[in-house]
Amino acid sequence: MMIAQAERIATTAFVGFDGYRGPLFFSCVPLIMFFMTLSPSVLHDTILSGCKFKSEFELELISRIAVPDAQVSIKESFPGVSVLSIRFD
């Protein structure tokens, strides 16, 4: 909905950011957070937050549904961020 509304208002493009969901996130970040806080609830919350991130395929699919005629580009950025760029024609 946000992307579709952005096409109506924006003049040239939409840029969005999401956490990068990949094996590195699920193997490292929850353990690092647990050892930093020693709290099982933080471990649980970190894993749940990671599950809410979208894969590059999902981001592209959502974008193409919202604005089928736009140019969609998705790049992984450091540290662990997906950058979604949509150019409206």
Summary of the structure (lengths in Angstrom):
residues: 89
radius of gyration: 15.8
end to end distance: 18.4
largest distance: 50.0
contacts: 234
relative contact order: 0.26
helix: 53%
strand: 24%
